[in-house]
Amino acid sequence: MKNVISYKNCLIRSESFQLTESSSWIPRYTLTHQDPKSEWNGAPSQHDRLDKVFCTENEADEFALQDAIRRIDKN
């Protein structure tokens, strides 16, 4: 499951991954700001949450999306 959503002028793409086929899923997301005049200047930034792991890709992706939204709301 690879979700892409738009939230407050940002594109959030979930990209959770496994280190091996039998390991847990690690949440990862990429943020791209859609306004080139912003301080993020449109360059994508990738974020891994190595402190959280999940049994399924869907759970990890959902956490990644919510984590990205929290990060955007803080700025």
C-alpha positions in Angstrom: 0.0 0.0 0.0 1.5 3.3 -1.1 -0.7 6.2 -0.2 -0.3 9.7 -1.5 -2.4 12.5 0.0 -2.4 16.2 -0.2 -2.5 18.1 3.1 -2.0 21.8 3.7 0.0 22.4 0.5 2.1 19.3 1.1 2.1 15.9 -0.7 2.6 13.0 1.8 3.6 9.7 0.4 3.8 6.7 2.6 6.7 4.4 1.8 7.0 1.9 4.7 9.5 -0.9 4.3 10.9 -4.1 5.7 14.6 -4.8 6.2 14.0 -8.5 5.3 10.9 -10.4 4.1 10.2 -11.8 7.6 10.8 -8.6 9.6 8.4 -6.0 10.9 7.4 -2.9 8.8 9.1 0.4 9.5 7.1 3.5 8.8 8.5 5.9 6.2 7.1 8.9 4.5 8.2 11.5 2.1 7.0 15.2 2.3 7.0 17.5 -0.7 5.8 21.0 -0.3 3.7 22.2 -3.2 4.6 25.9 -2.8 8.1 26.7 -4.1 8.1 29.9 -2.0 7.9 28.0 1.2 10.9 27.4 3.5 10.8 23.7 2.4 11.4 25.0 -1.2 9.6 22.0 -2.8 12.5 19.5 -2.2 11.2 16.2 -1.0 12.3 15.1 2.5 12.1 11.5 3.6 11.5 10.5 7.2 11.9 7.0 8.8 10.5 6.2 12.2 13.0 3.6 13.4 11.5 3.7 16.9 8.2 2.2 15.7 7.5 -1.1 14.0 4.3 -2.8 12.8 3.2 -6.2 11.8 1.7 -5.1 8.5 2.5 -2.6 5.7 -0.9 -1.0 6.0 -0.4 -0.3 9.8 3.0 1.2 9.1 1.7 3.3 6.3 -1.2 4.6 8.3 1.1 5.5 11.2 3.5 7.2 8.7 0.7 9.3 7.2 -0.5 10.4 10.7 3.0 11.2 11.8 3.5 13.4 8.7 0.3 15.2 9.4 1.5 15.9 13.0 4.8 17.2 11.7 3.1 19.5 9.2 0.7 20.8 11.9 3.7 21.7 14.2 5.2 24.0 11.5 
